[in-house]
Amino acid sequence: MTDTRFSSLKLPQAQLNNLASIGYAEMTPIQALSLPVALSGHDLIAQAKTGSGKTAAFGIGLLNKLKPRLFAVQGLVLCPTRELATQVAKELRRLARYQENIKIITLCGGTPIGPQIGSLEHGAHVVVGTPGRIKDHLRKRTLTLDKVDTLVLDEADRMLDMGFAEDIGAIIETTPASRQTLLFSATYPKDIEQLSASYQRNPERVTAPDKEAPADIAQRAYLCDEPQKADTLIALLQQQQPDAAVIFCNTRARCEEYAQAVKSAGFSVGVLHGDMEQRERDQRITLFSNRSLTLLVATDVAARGLDIDAVDLVVNVDLPREAAVYTHRIGRTGRAGRSGTALSLVGPKETLKLERINSEQHKPIEVIEQLPTPDFGAKPPRAPMRTLAIAGGRKHKLRPGDIVGTLTAGGELSGDDIGNIEVHDFVTYVAVKREHAETALEKIKSRTIKGKSFRVRKL
């Protein structure tokens, strides 16, 4: 039987203490399989799904090898999307707390390149980014990878699906041949084998136990004609009363259409799709994760890399074409040991898709023909939190503690009234209980933080 204690690994005591302090009680299956290989210095192919704990599976070993006094990029993590890169960098920073002065930066498209160049000029130990933007920096010679000791390809199958094979190859060619290469993929198609054969040396392969359809996700499909879908969706949301739900549509236009339908029924809702500005996408994810929005209507851009544990309901307005995508979608719920519910609205043209998806589930999807009816007079509960956006962030030396100190000064608000605080380079998002949002807004407007006044608005 595999020892799942982190203390069974050869890690510094400070690193073990940090893991315990951030809630890492014992290794997940992919961590128990991957970490001994990663720590031994061997190349690795790991087959693991989103939400399996794979960031720690490669991050603990990567951080363990860093030389803090060497101000050069020693670790490079390539990710398919900015959402995943941001999530990975955030988790690596938590894992790196046991070491002082470790700098981890993200380099992704969709944001200005100028500030990224500025960050690189100050040196970085680890870079997490998307292939296109990493290649841009290499072309501009603002990024050097000749000291990379550990290269991670995260969700490699997704990167290949998105057409990044050539970019990945060009990036890898600029790293030392002596590097350790760790490849993580949810699936193992032929092009992953080719990628591994091209860039890895005798990799060890591990596969996490398959959890295609976790037993704690209740799955139901409602057979309804297209004109009935909006009313059925509203009725199901009224029945379920979720604290947090992700509603999947196949296109941007469908997202906008169904977001408007549930908004008109009184729900607090945001939209997330690939055609939005990156800043707006980041903001929507923040509002949803800090419970300022109850519903997120999304395309599959959110199916991977959306790291929000507390989603209790997933609804497929449109079924995806592939069973694997359905699995990724419903995997947004039922995480971290919680139960979840996945509902699908199935039109007459989608019944074959449903049969194909159902044939690959461990537990049959319950098919329901009797449709619920919405109550258009009912008012759903409002999202419990409201988010304030402060026009200042890391570049202004702001820290969460500074915000909490300002909001609780005078005693009108306590720490219990304050939710998540996300400090970005130039903006800080603060969640406060909805009933105290106006008080919190006035406090920040009327006081200084670290001797400076900052503009603030409610989102």
Buried (B, 14 or more C-beta within 10 A) or exposed (E): EEEEEBEBBEBEEEBBEBBEEEEBEEBBBBBBBBBBBBBEEBBBBBBBBBBBBBBBBBBBBBBBBBEEEEBBBBBBBBBBBBBBBBBBBBBBBBBBBBBEEBBBBBBBBBBEBEEBBEBBEEEBBBBBBBBBBBBBBBEEEBBEBEBBBBBBBBBBBBBBBBEBBEBBEBBBEBBEEEBBBBBBBBBBEEEBEEBBEEBBEEBBBBEBEEBBBBEEBBBEBBBBEEEBBBBBBBBBBBEBEBBBBBBBBBEBEBBBBBBEBBBEBBBBBBBBBBEBEBEEBBBBBBBBBBBBBBBBBBBBBBBBBBBBEBBBBBBBBBBBEBBBBBBBBBBBBBBEEEEBBBBBBBBEEBBEBBEBBBEEBEEEBEBBEEBBEBEEEEEBEEBBBBBBBBEBBEBBEBBBEBBBEBBBEEEEBEEEBBBBBBBBBBBBBBBBBBEBBEBBBEBBEEBEBEEEEBEBEEB
